[in-house]
Amino acid sequence: MRLPNINGRWQIIFGLSPPYNRDVGTADVVIAGAGIIGLSTALELAEDGLRVTVLERERAMSEASWAAAGMLAAHDPENPAALQPLSNLSISLYPGYLANVEELSELKIPLRTSGTLQGSTPGHHFKAALSSEEVASRLPELHSAGRSFLWLNEHSLDPRDLCAALPKAATAAGVAIVEQSPITAVRNGPSGVSITTPQATYEAEHFINCCGAWAGAIASLPTIEPRKGQMVTVKLPSHLHLPYVIRTPELYLVPRGDGRIVIGATVEHAGFDKSVQETTIQTLIDDAVALWPPIRNAQIVETWAGLRPGSADGLPVIGACGPHNCWIASGHFRNGILLAPATARVLQEIILDKTPSVDLSPFRCDRFDSAAVSMAEVVH
Ligand SMILES: Cc1cc2nc3c(=O)[nH]c(=O)nc-3n(C[C@H](O)[C@H](O)[C@H](O)COP(=O)(O)OP(=O)(O)OC[C@H]3O[C@@H](n4cnc5c(N)ncnc54)[C@H](O)[C@@H]3O)c2cc1C
């Protein structure tokens, strides 16, 4: 429920009214959401000496960031062109980002693949396509079915490694992560922004909304919506090996380097539903067998679904959103794992009043329709 503007204060309330006699915490920055975007940003800011608190509705790294395939697909031809500068920045930051998280957490986050065979839609020919001999020498069993293929020097990681390491790294850097703390209200407070959870109120100079598919509820941005993705992991028999990611516009196979292969993923408009349908999983497997037949020998080991934060134009929303010192970083859709280091960097630059490393105008929150913008502006 949204309450109207009261005495010039910004107020979004859903569920609970703020109780009285509450604990009050203070921080330079309060971040909503302990997914990869919120925690990477928190880590970056804490390493700059800011006091950062992350409030998480459930458990850290338990939503989209847990569900992802983990491709760092900066050169996927399906990506919107406007994403390229942010993707390039992220790729350049990734080695240092992983080394830092590994050092702080004392946990390893190995790169699982170092190359991708990118297929076109059937009938389309990439300009820089590999010859059929080159494709066959990379992966003899690949069925092209009228597709052309590019070779991409691209990496992937297992997001479950990050789920273990990133909260540990952020905590080691001094970030306070408060789980089971859903934000119920955000309003202008005496020293900046006042953020309410059922247990406590936090006063902060800055507030950043990193709530992924749920970010629209806090920012009143109906254009951020969940995009469901169903996935399956299979295990190959030990005599078979897939060395690269195979990706087409409809399907990807992402090997983990230990015989497990993640096959994904659907892109569904299904609200916040995370159920897994057996028929959908079977279709993913059938399509994977058609592309790379050895998969027919694999056993299913896990199925799941996750909710990508989608936006109306497929681009993230990064920057000012709503009242003074309220910021947003969401809508990373299919590329949030790739884009986390760059998003954290540009948010750090914004908060510290520096010029962002990339032009953020394609990601402005007020680019959406006037209804959404005027809703956001009501809260001043
Ligand atoms: C099936 C699938 C495959 C994917 N594959 C890839 C891939 O290969 N490569 C890639 O780069 N990306 C991939 N993605 C996309 C990537 O996972 C997301 O873009 C990224 O994880 C988004 O991170 P986030 O931190 O914004 O969201 P999340 O990880 O969803 O985190 C948001 C957090 O906010 C919390 N929250 C919500 N509301 C509140 C509230 N009111 N108060 C406090 N906390 C709240 C949630 O509980 C959650 O923990 C994939 C996603 C899916 C689902």
Ligand as a Chemical Component Dictionary entry (heavy atoms), coordinates in Angstrom:
data_LIG
# 
_chem_comp.id                   LIG 
_chem_comp.type                 NON-POLYMER 
_chem_comp.pdbx_formal_charge   0 
_chem_comp.three_letter_code    LIG 
# 
loop_
_chem_comp_atom.comp_id 
_chem_comp_atom.atom_id 
_chem_comp_atom.alt_atom_id 
_chem_comp_atom.type_symbol 
_chem_comp_atom.charge 
_chem_comp_atom.model_Cartn_x 
_chem_comp_atom.model_Cartn_y 
_chem_comp_atom.model_Cartn_z 
_chem_comp_atom.pdbx_ordinal 
LIG C1  C1  C 0 17.676 -18.728 -14.673 1  
LIG C2  C2  C 0 18.594 -17.544 -14.656 2  
LIG C3  C3  C 0 19.802 -17.592 -15.351 3  
LIG C4  C4  C 0 20.662 -16.484 -15.335 4  
LIG N1  N1  N 0 21.877 -16.567 -15.950 5  
LIG C5  C5  C 0 22.722 -15.496 -15.914 6  
LIG C6  C6  C 0 24.010 -15.586 -16.501 7  
LIG O1  O1  O 0 24.401 -16.615 -17.044 8  
LIG N2  N2  N 0 24.821 -14.484 -16.451 9  
LIG C7  C7  C 0 24.430 -13.322 -15.851 10 
LIG O2  O2  O 0 25.207 -12.359 -15.857 11 
LIG N3  N3  N 0 23.211 -13.230 -15.269 12 
LIG C8  C8  C 0 22.354 -14.279 -15.297 13 
LIG N4  N4  N 0 21.118 -14.194 -14.728 14 
LIG C9  C9  C 0 20.669 -12.892 -14.225 15 
LIG C10 C10 C 0 21.209 -12.604 -12.844 16 
LIG O3  O3  O 0 21.012 -13.710 -12.032 17 
LIG C11 C11 C 0 20.482 -11.386 -12.263 18 
LIG O4  O4  O 0 20.489 -10.295 -13.174 19 
LIG C12 C12 C 0 21.168 -10.930 -10.973 20 
LIG O5  O5  O 0 21.313 -12.023 -10.100 21 
LIG C13 C13 C 0 20.355 -9.841  -10.303 22 
LIG O6  O6  O 0 20.955 -9.591  -9.070  23 
LIG P1  P1  P 0 20.216 -8.708  -7.986  24 
LIG O7  O7  O 0 21.138 -8.568  -6.830  25 
LIG O8  O8  O 0 19.687 -7.473  -8.638  26 
LIG O9  O9  O 0 18.894 -9.555  -7.624  27 
LIG P2  P2  P 0 18.698 -10.762 -6.596  28 
LIG O10 O10 O 0 19.821 -11.711 -6.610  29 
LIG O11 O11 O 0 17.324 -11.329 -6.882  30 
LIG O12 O12 O 0 18.709 -10.045 -5.195  31 
LIG C14 C14 C 0 17.683 -9.163  -4.795  32 
LIG C15 C15 C 0 17.511 -9.338  -3.287  33 
LIG O13 O13 O 0 16.602 -8.338  -2.781  34 
LIG C16 C16 C 0 15.872 -8.925  -1.721  35 
LIG N5  N5  N 0 14.676 -8.134  -1.468  36 
LIG C17 C17 C 0 13.550 -8.034  -2.228  37 
LIG N6  N6  N 0 12.647 -7.199  -1.638  38 
LIG C18 C18 C 0 13.224 -6.757  -0.481  39 
LIG C19 C19 C 0 12.803 -5.862  0.561   40 
LIG N7  N7  N 0 11.597 -5.241  0.525   41 
LIG N8  N8  N 0 13.642 -5.641  1.603   42 
LIG C20 C20 C 0 14.881 -6.248  1.655   43 
LIG N9  N9  N 0 15.317 -7.101  0.687   44 
LIG C21 C21 C 0 14.511 -7.357  -0.366  45 
LIG C22 C22 C 0 15.574 -10.341 -2.259  46 
LIG O14 O14 O 0 15.223 -11.230 -1.200  47 
LIG C23 C23 C 0 16.894 -10.691 -2.928  48 
LIG O15 O15 O 0 17.775 -11.373 -2.053  49 
LIG C24 C24 C 0 20.275 -15.287 -14.656 50 
LIG C25 C25 C 0 19.089 -15.279 -13.931 51 
LIG C26 C26 C 0 18.258 -16.391 -13.919 52 
LIG C27 C27 C 0 16.991 -16.366 -13.093 53 
# 
loop_
_chem_comp_bond.comp_id 
_chem_comp_bond.atom_id_1 
_chem_comp_bond.atom_id_2 
_chem_comp_bond.value_order 
_chem_comp_bond.pdbx_ordinal 
LIG C1  C2  SING 1  
LIG C2  C3  SING 2  
LIG C2  C26 DOUB 3  
LIG C3  C4  DOUB 4  
LIG C4  N1  SING 5  
LIG C4  C24 SING 6  
LIG N1  C5  DOUB 7  
LIG C5  C6  SING 8  
LIG C5  C8  SING 9  
LIG C6  O1  DOUB 10 
LIG C6  N2  SING 11 
LIG N2  C7  SING 12 
LIG C7  O2  DOUB 13 
LIG C7  N3  SING 14 
LIG N3  C8  DOUB 15 
LIG C8  N4  SING 16 
LIG N4  C9  SING 17 
LIG N4  C24 SING 18 
LIG C9  C10 SING 19 
LIG C10 O3  SING 20 
LIG C10 C11 SING 21 
LIG C11 O4  SING 22 
LIG C11 C12 SING 23 
LIG C12 O5  SING 24 
LIG C12 C13 SING 25 
LIG C13 O6  SING 26 
LIG O6  P1  SING 27 
LIG P1  O7  DOUB 28 
LIG P1  O8  SING 29 
LIG P1  O9  SING 30 
LIG O9  P2  SING 31 
LIG P2  O10 DOUB 32 
LIG P2  O11 SING 33 
LIG P2  O12 SING 34 
LIG O12 C14 SING 35 
LIG C14 C15 SING 36 
LIG C15 O13 SING 37 
LIG C15 C23 SING 38 
LIG O13 C16 SING 39 
LIG C16 N5  SING 40 
LIG C16 C22 SING 41 
LIG N5  C17 SING 42 
LIG N5  C21 SING 43 
LIG C17 N6  DOUB 44 
LIG N6  C18 SING 45 
LIG C18 C19 SING 46 
LIG C18 C21 DOUB 47 
LIG C19 N7  SING 48 
LIG C19 N8  DOUB 49 
LIG N8  C20 SING 50 
LIG C20 N9  DOUB 51 
LIG N9  C21 SING 52 
LIG C22 O14 SING 53 
LIG C22 C23 SING 54 
LIG C23 O15 SING 55 
LIG C24 C25 DOUB 56 
LIG C25 C26 SING 57 
LIG C26 C27 SING 58 
# 
